[in-house]
Amino acid sequence: MSEEVVAEMVANVWKVLVSKGDDVAEGDTLVILESMKMEIPVEATASGTVSEVNVSEGGVVQEGDVIAVIE
């Protein structure tokens, strides 16, 4: 079963900390977003293996965009 990690707001992608194939634990930071000079860590919602990373540094996400998928 896969778990989608979604953006909760419109923001710039500041850092991508994981790659496809990485093992993560629930609560690990996957991506750091930047909005209004604030850094917002996006954490894994489940433990597993990252099967998709749908953002890149310097990009922009909209509310509800899928940032990553964890299998």
C-alpha positions in Angstrom: 0.0 0.0 0.0 1.4 3.4 -0.9 1.2 6.6 1.1 1.2 10.0 -0.7 2.9 12.9 1.0 1.1 16.1 -0.1 1.9 19.8 0.2 -0.3 21.7 2.7 0.3 25.1 1.2 1.7 26.9 -1.8 5.5 27.1 -1.3 8.9 27.0 -3.0 10.9 23.8 -2.8 14.1 24.8 -1.0 15.8 21.4 -0.4 15.0 17.8 -1.4 16.5 15.4 1.1 15.5 12.0 -0.3 15.7 10.2 -3.6 13.7 7.4 -5.2 14.7 4.1 -3.5 15.6 5.7 -0.1 14.3 4.0 3.0 12.6 6.4 5.4 10.9 6.2 8.8 7.7 7.9 9.8 8.6 11.5 10.8 11.8 11.7 8.7 12.1 15.0 6.8 11.7 14.4 3.0 11.7 18.0 1.7 12.1 21.5 3.1 9.7 24.1 1.7 10.1 27.8 1.9 7.2 30.2 2.2 7.2 33.8 3.4 10.9 33.4 4.6 9.9 30.4 6.8 11.3 26.9 6.3 8.6 24.2 6.5 9.8 20.6 6.8 7.7 18.0 5.1 7.8 14.7 7.0 7.2 11.1 6.0 3.7 10.1 7.0 4.7 6.4 7.1 7.8 4.2 7.1 8.9 2.5 3.9 10.7 3.1 0.7 10.4 6.2 -1.4 9.0 5.2 -4.8 8.4 8.7 -6.2 9.8 12.2 -5.7 7.7 14.6 -7.7 9.5 17.9 -6.8 12.9 19.4 -7.5 14.8 22.2 -5.7 13.8 25.6 -6.9 10.3 24.4 -8.0 7.0 25.5 -6.6 4.2 23.3 -5.1 0.6 24.1 -4.9 -1.7 23.0 -2.0 -2.5 19.3 -2.5 0.3 18.5 -4.9 1.9 15.1 -4.3 5.5 15.7 -3.1 6.5 12.0 -2.7 5.1 8.5 -2.5 6.2 6.0 0.1 5.6 2.2 -0.5 
